[in-house]
Amino acid sequence: MQLEIQKFYYTPEEYLDIEEKAEYKSEYRDGEIVPMTGGTTNHNKIALNLAASLKIALRRKNYDVYIGDVRLWIPRYRQHTYPDVMVIEGQPIYTGTSTTTVMNPMLIAEVLSKSTKNYDQGDKFLYYRSIPEFKEYILIDQYQYHVMQYVKTAESQWLFTELEHESAILSLQTIDFQIELRDLYEQVNFAENNED
């Protein structure tokens, strides 16, 4: 006997209406609503360490730093997602009249989990690259000192840099900002990583 699974298709507008009333966050992937998994304390510490350091370094400059509660709309691929950290130069470009969804980050950082790392490095990076303002992508492993940095050098060309020890320095190329991995991973206890 074959089990038939019913799949629903949602418009972006239906998704936003559902998301506004939901008790938990979900992403929208071209008609499909995908519930987001909960983050670990280490995931949260890393994202907060990066966002706080960026916020301090960019004070009184023409940049805004956003963390995981601000939604990103990627029109070319019909994706709504919640990046861990985003930086926007100048004014955010919103969708509609709401200030909950932006479209123009120049930098995105994702803290990798076991359940999302392949998506974050693959399809999600493809979707992000369709954003005209997007120039730098930072992927941070939460289970060990390991950061992958992609910097747009020309149309359809990206330079890859990998950092793998606590004294390594992440130097952003699109913003005047540096952080040692030991500071990025401050208070992270790798022994606590029992997530999915």
Secondary structure, DSSP 4 states (H G I P E B T S, - for coil): -PPPPP-----HHHHHHHHHH-SS-EEEETTEEEEPPPPPHHHHHHHHHHHHHHHHHTTTSSEEEEETTSEEEEGGGTEEE--SEEEEESSPPBSTT-SSEE---SEEEEEE-TTTHHHHHTHHHHHHTTSTT--EEEEEESSSS-EEEEEEEETTEEEEEEE-STT-EEE-SSSS-EEEHHHHTTT--GGG----
